[in-house]
Amino acid sequence: MTTEVSIITNTDSYVKRLTEENAPVKHQVRVQRGVISARDIDPAQRARGRNIARCCKRNQRVRVPAMRGSEWDHLLRTLELKRACA
């Protein structure tokens, strides 16, 4: 028997434990954000995204510093655009 791990759904053991305790099951809430246009991306995050893409091409390690949610959005959008243009 193999166990599949998923970030989105709750595990069976977690749900069983909560039903035994008569506690409500907590669900992960996803925040839906709009698409960021290429012009609106922060230049610092765009440079960081280019650096990450370049390091990935060279199979080098990348250190990603702690960021706020909005900064992550800009960085991930930059990486998406780099992938689409490559």
Number of C-alpha atoms within 10 A of each C-alpha: 3 4 7 6 9 8 7 10 9 14 13 10 9 11 15 12 12 14 12 8 9 9 10 9 13 10 9 10 7 7 6 6 7 7 9 12 11 12 7 8 16 15 13 11 19 20 13 17 22 16 13 20 19 14 13 12 8 9 9 11 9 12 7 9 5 8 10 7 9 10 15 13 17 24 24 15 20 26 19 12 16 15 10 8 7 6
